[in-house]
Amino acid sequence: MNGTPCFQGTRVPFQNLIDYLEGGHPLGEFLRQFPSVSREKAIQALEEAKDSLLAKIA
């Protein structure tokens, strides 16, 4: 998708998950809307984003 970071094996951009969470929606709602993304993939992506952010500000 033109360099947009997506969940592996899907065409679902990671930004979609961030947008859902920023909008106050629960993770479960995102997973229902995008069934090709597993809970494990979503959690892993969030953990990697957190680790990256913490590394930048540390």
C-alpha distance matrix in Angstrom:
0.0 3.8 5.6 5.5 8.0 7.9 11.1 11.9 12.0 10.1 7.2 9.2 8.4 11.6 12.4 13.3 16.0 17.3 17.7 19.6 21.8 22.5 23.5 26.1 24.6 25.4 23.0 24.4 23.2 19.6 20.1 21.8 19.0 16.3 18.5 15.9 16.1 19.5 21.8 22.1 18.3 18.4 21.7 20.6 17.5 20.0 22.6 20.5 19.6 23.3 24.4 22.3 23.7 27.2 27.1 26.3 29.2 31.7
3.8 0.0 3.8 5.7 8.9 10.3 13.8 14.5 15.0 13.6 10.8 12.5 10.9 13.5 13.8 15.5 18.2 18.8 19.2 21.6 23.6 23.8 25.1 27.9 26.9 27.8 25.6 27.4 26.2 22.5 23.3 25.1 22.3 19.8 22.1 19.6 19.4 22.7 24.7 24.7 20.9 20.9 23.8 22.5 19.2 21.6 23.9 21.4 20.2 24.0 24.8 22.2 23.6 27.1 26.6 25.5 28.4 31.0
5.6 3.8 0.0 3.8 6.2 8.6 12.1 12.8 14.2 13.3 11.2 12.2 10.0 11.6 12.4 14.7 16.8 17.1 18.2 20.7 22.2 22.4 24.2 26.7 25.9 26.6 24.2 26.3 25.6 21.8 22.5 24.8 22.4 19.7 21.9 19.2 18.4 21.4 23.1 22.6 18.8 18.8 21.4 19.7 16.5 18.8 20.8 18.0 17.0 20.7 21.3 18.6 20.2 23.6 23.0 22.0 25.1 27.5
5.5 5.7 3.8 0.0 3.8 6.1 9.9 11.6 13.3 11.7 9.3 9.3 6.5 8.2 8.6 10.9 13.1 13.5 14.4 16.9 18.5 18.8 20.4 23.0 22.1 22.9 20.7 22.9 22.0 18.2 19.2 21.6 19.1 16.6 19.1 16.9 15.8 18.8 20.3 20.3 16.5 16.0 18.7 17.5 14.0 16.0 18.6 16.2 14.8 18.5 19.7 17.3 18.4 22.0 22.0 21.0 23.7 26.4
8.0 8.9 6.2 3.8 0.0 3.8 7.0 8.9 11.4 10.3 9.1 8.5 5.7 5.9 7.8 10.2 11.3 11.9 13.8 15.9 16.9 17.7 19.8 21.8 20.8 21.0 18.4 20.7 20.4 16.6 17.2 20.1 18.1 15.3 17.5 15.2 13.4 16.0 17.3 16.8 13.1 12.8 15.3 13.8 10.4 12.7 15.0 12.7 11.7 15.4 16.5 14.4 16.0 19.4 19.4 19.0 21.8 24.1
7.9 10.3 8.6 6.1 3.8 0.0 3.8 6.2 8.2 6.7 5.9 5.2 4.0 5.2 8.1 9.2 10.1 11.9 13.6 14.8 16.2 17.7 19.3 21.1 19.5 19.4 16.5 18.3 18.0 14.2 14.3 16.9 15.1 12.0 13.9 11.4 9.9 12.8 14.6 14.5 10.7 10.7 13.8 12.7 9.8 12.5 15.1 13.4 13.0 16.6 17.8 16.5 18.2 21.3 21.6 21.7 24.3 26.4
11.1 13.8 12.1 9.9 7.0 3.8 0.0 3.8 6.3 5.5 6.9 5.8 6.3 6.2 9.9 10.1 9.9 12.3 14.5 14.8 15.9 18.1 19.7 20.8 18.8 18.0 14.7 16.1 16.5 12.9 12.1 15.0 14.0 10.5 11.6 8.9 6.9 9.3 11.3 11.0 7.2 8.0 11.1 10.1 8.0 11.2 13.4 12.3 12.7 16.0 17.2 16.7 18.6 21.2 21.8 22.4 24.9 26.6
11.9 14.5 12.8 11.6 8.9 6.2 3.8 0.0 3.8 5.5 8.1 8.6 9.6 9.8 13.5 13.9 13.6 16.0 18.3 18.6 19.5 21.9 23.5 24.4 22.3 21.2 17.7 18.8 19.5 16.0 14.6 17.4 16.7 13.0 13.1 9.7 8.5 10.3 12.8 11.7 8.1 10.3 13.0 11.2 10.0 13.6 15.1 13.6 14.8 18.1 18.5 18.1 20.6 23.0 23.0 24.0 26.8 28.1
12.0 15.0 14.2 13.3 11.4 8.2 6.3 3.8 0.0 3.8 7.1 8.9 11.0 12.3 15.6 15.4 15.5 18.4 20.1 20.1 21.6 24.0 25.2 26.2 23.7 22.6 19.2 19.6 20.0 16.8 15.0 17.1 16.2 12.4 12.0 8.3 8.7 10.7 14.0 13.4 10.3 12.6 15.6 14.3 13.3 16.8 18.5 17.3 18.5 21.7 22.3 21.9 24.3 26.7 26.8 27.7 30.5 31.9
10.1 13.6 13.3 11.7 10.3 6.7 5.5 5.5 3.8 0.0 3.8 5.4 8.3 10.3 13.2 12.4 13.1 16.2 17.3 17.3 19.2 21.6 22.3 23.6 21.1 20.4 17.3 17.7 17.5 14.1 12.8 14.6 13.2 9.5 9.9 6.5 7.2 10.4 13.5 13.9 10.8 11.9 15.5 14.9 13.3 16.3 18.7 17.7 18.2 21.5 22.7 22.1 24.0 26.7 27.2 27.7 30.3 32.1
7.2 10.8 11.2 9.3 9.1 5.9 6.9 8.1 7.1 3.8 0.0 3.8 6.3 9.4 11.5 10.7 12.5 15.2 15.8 16.3 18.7 20.5 21.0 22.9 20.6 20.7 18.0 18.6 17.7 14.2 13.9 15.4 13.1 9.9 11.5 8.8 9.5 13.1 15.9 16.6 13.3 13.6 17.3 16.9 14.6 17.2 20.0 18.8 18.6 22.0 23.5 22.4 23.9 27.0 27.5 27.6 30.1 32.3
9.2 12.5 12.2 9.3 8.5 5.2 5.8 8.6 8.9 5.4 3.8 0.0 3.8 6.5 8.4 7.2 8.8 11.6 12.2 12.5 14.9 16.8 17.4 19.1 16.9 17.0 14.4 15.4 14.4 10.8 10.9 12.8 10.4 7.4 9.9 8.1 7.7 11.4 13.4 14.6 11.4 10.8 14.5 14.7 12.2 14.3 17.5 16.8 16.1 19.3 21.3 20.4 21.6 24.6 25.6 25.6 27.8 30.1
8.4 10.9 10.0 6.5 5.7 4.0 6.3 9.6 11.0 8.3 6.3 3.8 0.0 3.8 5.2 5.5 7.6 9.4 10.2 11.6 13.6 14.8 16.0 18.1 16.6 17.1 14.7 16.6 15.6 11.8 12.8 15.1 12.7 10.3 13.1 11.5 10.2 13.5 14.8 15.6 12.2 11.0 14.3 14.2 11.0 12.8 16.0 14.9 13.6 16.9 19.0 17.7 18.5 21.8 22.7 22.4 24.6 27.1
11.6 13.5 11.6 8.2 5.9 5.2 6.2 9.8 12.3 10.3 9.4 6.5 3.8 0.0 3.8 5.3 5.5 6.7 8.9 10.2 11.2 12.6 14.5 16.2 15.0 15.1 12.7 15.1 14.7 11.0 12.2 15.1 13.4 11.2 13.8 12.5 10.0 12.5 13.0 13.5 10.3 8.5 11.3 11.2 7.8 9.1 12.4 11.5 10.0 13.2 15.4 14.4 15.1 18.3 19.4 19.3 21.3 23.7
12.4 13.8 12.4 8.6 7.8 8.1 9.9 13.5 15.6 13.2 11.5 8.4 5.2 3.8 0.0 3.8 5.4 5.0 6.0 8.6 9.9 10.3 12.1 14.4 13.8 14.8 13.3 16.0 14.9 11.5 13.6 16.2 14.0 12.6 15.8 15.2 13.0 15.6 15.7 16.6 13.7 11.3 13.7 14.2 10.7 10.8 14.3 13.6 11.2 14.0 16.7 15.3 15.2 18.6 20.0 19.3 20.9 23.7
13.3 15.5 14.7 10.9 10.2 9.2 10.1 13.9 15.4 12.4 10.7 7.2 5.5 5.3 3.8 0.0 3.8 5.5 5.1 6.2 8.7 9.8 10.5 12.8 11.4 12.6 11.1 13.3 11.7 8.3 10.7 12.8 10.3 9.5 13.0 13.0 11.2 14.0 14.2 16.0 13.4 10.8 13.7 15.0 11.9 12.0 15.8 15.8 13.8 16.3 19.2 18.4 18.2 21.4 23.1 22.6 24.0 26.7
16.0 18.2 16.8 13.1 11.3 10.1 9.9 13.6 15.5 13.1 12.5 8.8 7.6 5.5 5.4 3.8 0.0 3.8 5.4 5.1 6.3 8.6 9.9 11.0 9.5 9.8 7.9 10.6 9.9 6.6 8.9 11.7 10.3 9.5 12.4 12.7 10.0 11.9 11.3 13.1 11.0 7.8 10.3 12.0 9.4 8.9 12.7 13.4 11.7 13.7 16.7 16.6 16.4 19.2 21.3 21.3 22.4 24.8
17.3 18.8 17.1 13.5 11.9 11.9 12.3 16.0 18.4 16.2 15.2 11.6 9.4 6.7 5.0 5.5 3.8 0.0 3.8 5.5 5.2 6.0 8.4 10.0 9.9 10.8 9.8 13.1 12.4 9.7 12.4 15.1 13.7 13.2 16.1 16.4 13.6 15.3 14.2 15.5 13.5 10.2 11.7 13.2 10.2 8.7 12.4 13.0 10.3 11.9 15.3 14.8 13.9 16.8 19.1 18.7 19.5 22.2
17.7 19.2 18.2 14.4 13.8 13.6 14.5 18.3 20.1 17.3 15.8 12.2 10.2 8.9 6.0 5.1 5.4 3.8 0.0 3.8 5.5 5.1 6.0 8.8 8.8 10.9 10.9 13.7 11.9 9.6 13.0 14.8 12.8 13.2 16.6 17.3 15.1 17.2 16.4 18.3 16.4 13.0 14.9 16.7 13.8 12.5 16.2 16.7 14.0 15.5 19.0 18.3 17.1 20.1 22.4 21.6 22.3 25.2
19.6 21.6 20.7 16.9 15.9 14.8 14.8 18.6 20.1 17.3 16.3 12.5 11.6 10.2 8.6 6.2 5.1 5.5 3.8 0.0 3.8 5.5 5.1 6.6 5.4 7.4 7.7 10.2 8.3 6.5 10.1 11.7 10.3 11.3 14.4 15.9 13.7 15.4 14.2 16.8 15.4 11.9 13.8 16.3 14.0 12.6 16.2 17.5 15.3 16.5 20.0 20.0 19.0 21.6 24.2 23.9 24.3 27.0
21.8 23.6 22.2 18.5 16.9 16.2 15.9 19.5 21.6 19.2 18.7 14.9 13.6 11.2 9.9 8.7 6.3 5.2 5.5 3.8 0.0 3.8 5.3 5.2 5.2 6.4 7.0 10.3 9.6 8.4 11.5 13.6 13.0 13.7 16.4 17.7 15.0 15.9 14.0 16.1 15.2 11.5 12.2 15.0 13.1 10.7 14.0 15.8 13.5 13.9 17.6 18.1 16.7 18.9 21.8 21.7 21.7 24.2
22.5 23.8 22.4 18.8 17.7 17.7 18.1 21.9 24.0 21.6 20.5 16.8 14.8 12.6 10.3 9.8 8.6 6.0 5.1 5.5 3.8 0.0 3.8 5.4 7.4 9.6 10.8 13.9 12.8 11.6 15.0 16.9 15.8 16.6 19.6 20.8 18.2 19.4 17.6 19.5 18.4 14.6 15.4 17.7 15.3 12.8 16.0 17.3 14.4 14.7 18.4 18.3 16.4 18.7 21.7 20.9 20.7 23.5
23.5 25.1 24.2 20.4 19.8 19.3 19.7 23.5 25.2 22.3 21.0 17.4 16.0 14.5 12.1 10.5 9.9 8.4 6.0 5.1 5.3 3.8 0.0 3.8 5.6 9.0 11.0 13.4 11.4 11.0 14.7 15.7 14.4 16.1 19.2 20.9 18.8 20.2 18.6 21.1 20.1 16.4 17.5 20.1 18.0 15.7 19.1 20.6 17.8 18.3 22.0 22.0 20.2 22.5 25.4 24.7 24.5 27.3
26.1 27.9 26.7 23.0 21.8 21.1 20.8 24.4 26.2 23.6 22.9 19.1 18.1 16.2 14.4 12.8 11.0 10.0 8.8 6.6 5.2 5.4 3.8 0.0 3.8 6.6 9.4 11.7 10.4 10.9 14.2 15.3 14.9 16.7 19.3 21.4 19.0 19.7 17.6 20.1 19.8 16.1 16.6 19.7 18.1 15.5 18.5 20.6 18.3 18.1 21.9 22.5 20.6 22.4 25.7 25.4 24.8 27.3
24.6 26.9 25.9 22.1 20.8 19.5 18.8 22.3 23.7 21.1 20.6 16.9 16.6 15.0 13.8 11.4 9.5 9.9 8.8 5.4 5.2 7.4 5.6 3.8 0.0 3.8 6.7 8.3 6.6 7.5 10.7 11.5 11.4 13.5 15.8 18.2 16.0 16.8 14.8 17.8 17.6 14.0 15.0 18.3 17.0 14.9 18.1 20.3 18.4 18.7 22.3 23.1 21.8 23.7 26.8 26.8 26.7 29.0
25.4 27.8 26.6 22.9 21.0 19.4 18.0 21.2 22.6 20.4 20.7 17.0 17.1 15.1 14.8 12.6 9.8 10.8 10.9 7.4 6.4 9.6 9.0 6.6 3.8 0.0 3.8 5.3 5.5 6.9 9.0 10.3 11.3 12.9 14.5 16.9 14.5 14.4 11.9 15.0 15.4 12.0 12.5 16.1 15.5 13.5 16.2 18.9 17.7 17.7 21.1 22.4 21.5 23.0 26.1 26.6 26.6 28.5
23.0 25.6 24.2 20.7 18.4 16.5 14.7 17.7 19.2 17.3 18.0 14.4 14.7 12.7 13.3 11.1 7.9 9.8 10.9 7.7 7.0 10.8 11.0 9.4 6.7 3.8 0.0 3.8 5.4 5.2 6.3 8.7 10.0 10.6 11.8 13.8 11.0 10.8 8.3 11.3 11.7 8.4 9.2 12.7 12.4 10.9 13.7 16.2 15.5 15.9 19.0 20.4 20.1 21.7 24.4 25.2 25.7 27.4
24.4 27.4 26.3 22.9 20.7 18.3 16.1 18.8 19.6 17.7 18.6 15.4 16.6 15.1 16.0 13.3 10.6 13.1 13.7 10.2 10.3 13.9 13.4 11.7 8.3 5.3 3.8 0.0 3.8 5.4 5.0 6.2 8.7 9.8 10.2 13.0 11.0 10.3 8.3 11.9 12.8 10.3 11.4 14.9 15.0 14.1 16.6 19.2 18.9 19.4 22.3 23.8 23.7 25.2 27.9 28.9 29.4 31.0
23.2 26.2 25.6 22.0 20.4 18.0 16.5 19.5 20.0 17.5 17.7 14.4 15.6 14.7 14.9 11.7 9.9 12.4 11.9 8.3 9.6 12.8 11.4 10.4 6.6 5.5 5.4 3.8 0.0 3.8 5.4 5.1 6.3 8.6 10.0 13.1 11.7 12.2 11.0 14.7 14.8 12.1 13.9 17.1 16.5 15.6 18.7 20.9 20.0 20.9 24.1 25.0 24.7 26.6 29.3 29.8 30.3 32.3
19.6 22.5 21.8 18.2 16.6 14.2 12.9 16.0 16.8 14.1 14.2 10.8 11.8 11.0 11.5 8.3 6.6 9.7 9.6 6.5 8.4 11.6 11.0 10.9 7.5 6.9 5.2 5.4 3.8 0.0 3.8 5.4 5.1 6.1 8.4 10.6 8.9 10.2 9.6 12.9 12.2 9.3 11.9 14.7 13.5 13.1 16.5 18.1 17.2 18.6 21.7 22.3 22.2 24.5 26.8 27.2 28.1 30.2
20.1 23.3 22.5 19.2 17.2 14.3 12.1 14.6 15.0 12.8 13.9 10.9 12.8 12.2 13.6 10.7 8.9 12.4 13.0 10.1 11.5 15.0 14.7 14.2 10.7 9.0 6.3 5.0 5.4 3.8 0.0 3.8 5.4 5.1 5.5 8.1 6.4 7.0 6.9 10.5 10.2 8.4 11.0 13.6 13.3 13.6 16.5 18.1 18.0 19.5 22.1 23.1 23.5 25.5 27.7 28.5 29.6 31.4
21.8 25.1 24.8 21.6 20.1 16.9 15.0 17.4 17.1 14.6 15.4 12.8 15.1 15.1 16.2 12.8 11.7 15.1 14.8 11.7 13.6 16.9 15.7 15.3 11.5 10.3 8.7 6.2 5.1 5.4 3.8 0.0 3.8 5.5 5.6 9.2 9.1 9.8 10.1 13.8 13.8 12.2 14.7 17.4 17.1 17.3 20.2 21.9 21.7 23.1 25.9 26.7 27.1 29.2 31.4 32.1 33.1 35.0
19.0 22.3 22.4 19.1 18.1 15.1 14.0 16.7 16.2 13.2 13.1 10.4 12.7 13.4 14.0 10.3 10.3 13.7 12.8 10.3 13.0 15.8 14.4 14.9 11.4 11.3 10.0 8.7 6.3 5.1 5.4 3.8 0.0 3.8 6.1 9.0 9.3 11.3 12.2 15.5 14.6 12.8 15.9 18.2 17.1 17.5 20.8 22.0 21.3 23.2 26.0 26.3 26.6 29.1 31.1 31.4 32.6 34.8
16.3 19.8 19.7 16.6 15.3 12.0 10.5 13.0 12.4 9.5 9.9 7.4 10.3 11.2 12.6 9.5 9.5 13.2 13.2 11.3 13.7 16.6 16.1 16.7 13.5 12.9 10.6 9.8 8.6 6.1 5.1 5.5 3.8 0.0 3.8 5.5 5.9 8.6 10.4 13.2 11.7 10.6 14.0 15.8 14.6 15.8 18.9 19.7 19.4 21.6 24.1 24.3 25.0 27.6 29.3 29.7 31.3 33.3
18.5 22.1 21.9 19.1 17.5 13.9 11.6 13.1 12.0 9.9 11.5 9.9 13.1 13.8 15.8 13.0 12.4 16.1 16.6 14.4 16.4 19.6 19.2 19.3 15.8 14.5 11.8 10.2 10.0 8.4 5.5 5.6 6.1 3.8 0.0 3.8 5.3 6.9 9.3 12.0 11.3 11.1 14.2 15.9 15.6 17.1 19.7 20.7 21.0 23.1 25.3 25.9 26.9 29.2 30.8 31.7 33.3 35.0
15.9 19.6 19.2 16.9 15.2 11.4 8.9 9.7 8.3 6.5 8.8 8.1 11.5 12.5 15.2 13.0 12.7 16.4 17.3 15.9 17.7 20.8 20.9 21.4 18.2 16.9 13.8 13.0 13.1 10.6 8.1 9.2 9.0 5.5 3.8 0.0 3.8 6.4 9.7 11.4 9.8 10.6 14.0 14.7 14.3 16.5 19.0 19.3 19.9 22.4 24.1 24.5 26.0 28.3 29.5 30.4 32.4 34.0
16.1 19.4 18.4 15.8 13.4 9.9 6.9 8.5 8.7 7.2 9.5 7.7 10.2 10.0 13.0 11.2 10.0 13.6 15.1 13.7 15.0 18.2 18.8 19.0 16.0 14.5 11.0 11.0 11.7 8.9 6.4 9.1 9.3 5.9 5.3 3.8 0.0 3.8 6.6 8.2 6.3 6.8 10.2 11.1 10.7 12.7 15.2 15.7 16.4 18.7 20.5 21.0 22.5 24.7 26.0 27.0 28.9 30.4
19.5 22.7 21.4 18.8 16.0 12.8 9.3 10.3 10.7 10.4 13.1 11.4 13.5 12.5 15.6 14.0 11.9 15.3 17.2 15.4 15.9 19.4 20.2 19.7 16.8 14.4 10.8 10.3 12.2 10.2 7.0 9.8 11.3 8.6 6.9 6.4 3.8 0.0 3.8 5.3 5.2 6.4 8.7 9.9 10.7 12.6 14.3 15.5 16.7 18.5 20.1 21.3 22.8 24.5 25.9 27.4 29.1 30.2
21.8 24.7 23.1 20.3 17.3 14.6 11.3 12.8 14.0 13.5 15.9 13.4 14.8 13.0 15.7 14.2 11.3 14.2 16.4 14.2 14.0 17.6 18.6 17.6 14.8 11.9 8.3 8.3 11.0 9.6 6.9 10.1 12.2 10.4 9.3 9.7 6.6 3.8 0.0 3.8 5.5 5.2 6.2 8.5 9.9 10.7 12.2 14.2 15.4 16.5 18.3 20.0 21.2 22.5 24.3 26.0 27.3 28.3
22.1 24.7 22.6 20.3 16.8 14.5 11.0 11.7 13.4 13.9 16.6 14.6 15.6 13.5 16.6 16.0 13.1 15.5 18.3 16.8 16.1 19.5 21.1 20.1 17.8 15.0 11.3 11.9 14.7 12.9 10.5 13.8 15.5 13.2 12.0 11.4 8.2 5.3 3.8 0.0 3.8 5.5 5.2 6.0 8.5 10.0 10.5 12.1 14.2 15.2 16.3 18.2 19.9 20.9 22.3 24.4 25.9 26.5
18.3 20.9 18.8 16.5 13.1 10.7 7.2 8.1 10.3 10.8 13.3 11.4 12.2 10.3 13.7 13.4 11.0 13.5 16.4 15.4 15.2 18.4 20.1 19.8 17.6 15.4 11.7 12.8 14.8 12.2 10.2 13.8 14.6 11.7 11.3 9.8 6.3 5.2 5.5 3.8 0.0 3.8 5.5 5.1 6.1 8.6 9.9 10.5 12.2 14.2 15.2 16.4 18.3 19.9 21.0 22.7 24.6 25.5
18.4 20.9 18.8 16.0 12.8 10.7 8.0 10.3 12.6 11.9 13.6 10.8 11.0 8.5 11.3 10.8 7.8 10.2 13.0 11.9 11.5 14.6 16.4 16.1 14.0 12.0 8.4 10.3 12.1 9.3 8.4 12.2 12.8 10.6 11.1 10.6 6.8 6.4 5.2 5.5 3.8 0.0 3.8 5.5 5.2 6.3 8.7 10.0 10.7 12.3 14.3 15.4 16.6 18.4 20.0 21.4 22.9 24.2
21.7 23.8 21.4 18.7 15.3 13.8 11.1 13.0 15.6 15.5 17.3 14.5 14.3 11.3 13.7 13.7 10.3 11.7 14.9 13.8 12.2 15.4 17.5 16.6 15.0 12.5 9.2 11.4 13.9 11.9 11.0 14.7 15.9 14.0 14.2 14.0 10.2 8.7 6.2 5.2 5.5 3.8 0.0 3.8 5.5 5.1 6.1 8.6 9.9 10.5 12.2 14.2 15.3 16.4 18.2 20.1 21.2 22.1
20.6 22.5 19.7 17.5 13.8 12.7 10.1 11.2 14.3 14.9 16.9 14.7 14.2 11.2 14.2 15.0 12.0 13.2 16.7 16.3 15.0 17.7 20.1 19.7 18.3 16.1 12.7 14.9 17.1 14.7 13.6 17.4 18.2 15.8 15.9 14.7 11.1 9.9 8.5 6.0 5.1 5.5 3.8 0.0 3.8 5.5 5.1 6.2 8.6 9.8 10.5 12.2 14.2 15.2 16.4 18.5 20.2 20.8
17.5 19.2 16.5 14.0 10.4 9.8 8.0 10.0 13.3 13.3 14.6 12.2 11.0 7.8 10.7 11.9 9.4 10.2 13.8 14.0 13.1 15.3 18.0 18.1 17.0 15.5 12.4 15.0 16.5 13.5 13.3 17.1 17.1 14.6 15.6 14.3 10.7 10.7 9.9 8.5 6.1 5.2 5.5 3.8 0.0 3.8 5.4 5.1 6.2 8.6 9.9 10.5 12.3 14.2 15.3 16.7 18.6 19.9
20.0 21.6 18.8 16.0 12.7 12.5 11.2 13.6 16.8 16.3 17.2 14.3 12.8 9.1 10.8 12.0 8.9 8.7 12.5 12.6 10.7 12.8 15.7 15.5 14.9 13.5 10.9 14.1 15.6 13.1 13.6 17.3 17.5 15.8 17.1 16.5 12.7 12.6 10.7 10.0 8.6 6.3 5.1 5.5 3.8 0.0 3.8 5.4 5.1 6.1 8.6 9.8 10.5 12.2 14.2 15.4 16.7 18.0
22.6 23.9 20.8 18.6 15.0 15.1 13.4 15.1 18.5 18.7 20.0 17.5 16.0 12.4 14.3 15.8 12.7 12.4 16.2 16.2 14.0 16.0 19.1 18.5 18.1 16.2 13.7 16.6 18.7 16.5 16.5 20.2 20.8 18.9 19.7 19.0 15.2 14.3 12.2 10.5 9.9 8.7 6.1 5.1 5.4 3.8 0.0 3.8 5.4 5.0 6.1 8.6 9.8 10.5 12.2 14.3 15.5 16.1
20.5 21.4 18.0 16.2 12.7 13.4 12.3 13.6 17.3 17.7 18.8 16.8 14.9 11.5 13.6 15.8 13.4 13.0 16.7 17.5 15.8 17.3 20.6 20.6 20.3 18.9 16.2 19.2 20.9 18.1 18.1 21.9 22.0 19.7 20.7 19.3 15.7 15.5 14.2 12.1 10.5 10.0 8.6 6.2 5.1 5.4 3.8 0.0 3.8 5.4 5.1 6.1 8.6 9.9 10.5 12.4 14.5 15.2
19.6 20.2 17.0 14.8 11.7 13.0 12.7 14.8 18.5 18.2 18.6 16.1 13.6 10.0 11.2 13.8 11.7 10.3 14.0 15.3 13.5 14.4 17.8 18.3 18.4 17.7 15.5 18.9 20.0 17.2 18.0 21.7 21.3 19.4 21.0 19.9 16.4 16.7 15.4 14.2 12.2 10.7 9.9 8.6 6.2 5.1 5.4 3.8 0.0 3.8 5.5 5.1 6.2 8.6 9.9 10.7 12.6 14.2
23.3 24.0 20.7 18.5 15.4 16.6 16.0 18.1 21.7 21.5 22.0 19.3 16.9 13.2 14.0 16.3 13.7 11.9 15.5 16.5 13.9 14.7 18.3 18.1 18.7 17.7 15.9 19.4 20.9 18.6 19.5 23.1 23.2 21.6 23.1 22.4 18.7 18.5 16.5 15.2 14.2 12.3 10.5 9.8 8.6 6.1 5.0 5.4 3.8 0.0 3.8 5.4 5.1 6.1 8.5 10.0 10.8 12.0
24.4 24.8 21.3 19.7 16.5 17.8 17.2 18.5 22.3 22.7 23.5 21.3 19.0 15.4 16.7 19.2 16.7 15.3 19.0 20.0 17.6 18.4 22.0 21.9 22.3 21.1 19.0 22.3 24.1 21.7 22.1 25.9 26.0 24.1 25.3 24.1 20.5 20.1 18.3 16.3 15.2 14.3 12.2 10.5 9.9 8.6 6.1 5.1 5.5 3.8 0.0 3.8 5.5 5.1 6.1 8.7 10.1 10.4
22.3 22.2 18.6 17.3 14.4 16.5 16.7 18.1 21.9 22.1 22.4 20.4 17.7 14.4 15.3 18.4 16.6 14.8 18.3 20.0 18.1 18.3 22.0 22.5 23.1 22.4 20.4 23.8 25.0 22.3 23.1 26.7 26.3 24.3 25.9 24.5 21.0 21.3 20.0 18.2 16.4 15.4 14.2 12.2 10.5 9.8 8.6 6.1 5.1 5.4 3.8 0.0 3.8 5.5 5.2 6.4 8.9 10.1
23.7 23.6 20.2 18.4 16.0 18.2 18.6 20.6 24.3 24.0 23.9 21.6 18.5 15.1 15.2 18.2 16.4 13.9 17.1 19.0 16.7 16.4 20.2 20.6 21.8 21.5 20.1 23.7 24.7 22.2 23.5 27.1 26.6 25.0 26.9 26.0 22.5 22.8 21.2 19.9 18.3 16.6 15.3 14.2 12.3 10.5 9.8 8.6 6.2 5.1 5.5 3.8 0.0 3.8 5.4 5.2 6.4 8.6
27.2 27.1 23.6 22.0 19.4 21.3 21.2 23.0 26.7 26.7 27.0 24.6 21.8 18.3 18.6 21.4 19.2 16.8 20.1 21.6 18.9 18.7 22.5 22.4 23.7 23.0 21.7 25.2 26.6 24.5 25.5 29.2 29.1 27.6 29.2 28.3 24.7 24.5 22.5 20.9 19.9 18.4 16.4 15.2 14.2 12.2 10.5 9.9 8.6 6.1 5.1 5.5 3.8 0.0 3.8 5.4 5.3 5.9
27.1 26.6 23.0 22.0 19.4 21.6 21.8 23.0 26.8 27.2 27.5 25.6 22.7 19.4 20.0 23.1 21.3 19.1 22.4 24.2 21.8 21.7 25.4 25.7 26.8 26.1 24.4 27.9 29.3 26.8 27.7 31.4 31.1 29.3 30.8 29.5 26.0 25.9 24.3 22.3 21.0 20.0 18.2 16.4 15.3 14.2 12.2 10.5 9.9 8.5 6.1 5.2 5.4 3.8 0.0 3.8 5.6 5.3
26.3 25.5 22.0 21.0 19.0 21.7 22.4 24.0 27.7 27.7 27.6 25.6 22.4 19.3 19.3 22.6 21.3 18.7 21.6 23.9 21.7 20.9 24.7 25.4 26.8 26.6 25.2 28.9 29.8 27.2 28.5 32.1 31.4 29.7 31.7 30.4 27.0 27.4 26.0 24.4 22.7 21.4 20.1 18.5 16.7 15.4 14.3 12.4 10.7 10.0 8.7 6.4 5.2 5.4 3.8 0.0 3.8 5.7
29.2 28.4 25.1 23.7 21.8 24.3 24.9 26.8 30.5 30.3 30.1 27.8 24.6 21.3 20.9 24.0 22.4 19.5 22.3 24.3 21.7 20.7 24.5 24.8 26.7 26.6 25.7 29.4 30.3 28.1 29.6 33.1 32.6 31.3 33.3 32.4 28.9 29.1 27.3 25.9 24.6 22.9 21.2 20.2 18.6 16.7 15.5 14.5 12.6 10.8 10.1 8.9 6.4 5.3 5.6 3.8 0.0 3.8
31.7 31.0 27.5 26.4 24.1 26.4 26.6 28.1 31.9 32.1 32.3 30.1 27.1 23.7 23.7 26.7 24.8 22.2 25.2 27.0 24.2 23.5 27.3 27.3 29.0 28.5 27.4 31.0 32.3 30.2 31.4 35.0 34.8 33.3 35.0 34.0 30.4 30.2 28.3 26.5 25.5 24.2 22.1 20.8 19.9 18.0 16.1 15.2 14.2 12.0 10.4 10.1 8.6 5.9 5.3 5.7 3.8 0.0
